[in-house]
Amino acid sequence: NQATIPSGGTIDLQVADGTEDLSHATTFDGGTGTLLISGAGTDTLTLAAGPIMGVQLNAANVTLRGPASGTATFEGTTPSLEIKTGTLNWAASGTGSLTVNLAYIQSGGTFDGTNTSGTLTVTGEFTLSSGTFTGEATTTLNGDITLSGGTFNARTTTNIGNASGDTFSITSGTFNAAGTVTVNATTNSISG
């Protein structure tokens, strides 16, 4: 909880051998700290519905699992969720959802929302420079969106931008549109 993890502080969780028994309790109160997950070990952390501090996933053999139902909310300081290596996915079909309170940054790894009929909401900027992003059934990106590499796979409903001044920019990478994609950003550019 916020009393244990200093405001704006970082906990570096080194995953070594898969025996860490990682869990996220529904009673955890989130906060403004950052959980840095790194190391060469193999492990899975299943998210519960409820708040979690900001997370930076930088461990190729670690999987974050979205909640089977309810909403897990990434808080922390900007970014609220950063994926460098590793995977965020759902184990089985469900209705679990994610909210990213601030920025989402992906420079590698995989975000795979294909096993859930839930929603993903990012309230800050969304940046994809490498890796593969496959949204949830409904994906809403409520800030500036930058695709400079990697692959973005839209699913059933994708909403991009929600306010005057939001930008949507694709300079490189692949954007695969499926279902309905609605762009409400004020400035839109595709180049490269």
JOQUI-V501048 format. One record per residue. N is the residue number from 0. SS is DSSP state (@ for helix, = for strand, . for the rest). Layout:
BEGIN
((N:SS) (N:SS))
END
This chain:
BEGIN
((0:.) (1:.) (2:.) (3:.) (4:.) (5:.) (6:.) (7:.) (8:.) (9:=) (10:=) (11:=) (12:=) (13:=) (14:.) (15:.) (16:.) (17:.) (18:.) (19:.) (20:.) (21:.) (22:=) (23:.) (24:.) (25:.) (26:.) (27:.) (28:.) (29:.) (30:.) (31:.) (32:.) (33:=) (34:=) (35:=) (36:=) (37:=) (38:.) (39:.) (40:.) (41:.) (42:=) (43:=) (44:=) (45:=) (46:.) (47:.) (48:.) (49:=) (50:=) (51:=) (52:.) (53:=) (54:=) (55:=) (56:=) (57:=) (58:=) (59:=) (60:=) (61:=) (62:=) (63:=) (64:=) (65:.) (66:.) (67:.) (68:.) (69:.) (70:=) (71:=) (72:=) (73:=) (74:.) (75:.) (76:.) (77:.) (78:.) (79:.) (80:=) (81:=) (82:=) (83:=) (84:=) (85:=) (86:=) (87:=) (88:=) (89:.) (90:.) (91:.) (92:.) (93:=) (94:.) (95:.) (96:=) (97:=) (98:=) (99:=) (100:.) (101:.) (102:.) (103:=) (104:=) (105:=) (106:=) (107:=) (108:=) (109:=) (110:=) (111:=) (112:.) (113:.) (114:.) (115:=) (116:.) (117:.) (118:=) (119:=) (120:=) (121:=) (122:.) (123:.) (124:.) (125:=) (126:=) (127:=) (128:=) (129:=) (130:=) (131:=) (132:=) (133:=) (134:.) (135:.) (136:.) (137:=) (138:=) (139:=) (140:=) (141:.) (142:.) (143:.) (144:=) (145:=) (146:=) (147:=) (148:=) (149:=) (150:=) (151:=) (152:=) (153:.) (154:.) (155:.) (156:=) (157:=) (158:=) (159:=) (160:.) (161:.) (162:.) (163:.) (164:.) (165:.) (166:=) (167:=) (168:=) (169:=) (170:=) (171:=) (172:=) (173:=) (174:=) (175:=) (176:.) (177:.) (178:.) (179:=) (180:=) (181:=) (182:=) (183:.) (184:.) (185:.) (186:=) (187:=) (188:=) (189:=) (190:.) (191:.))
END
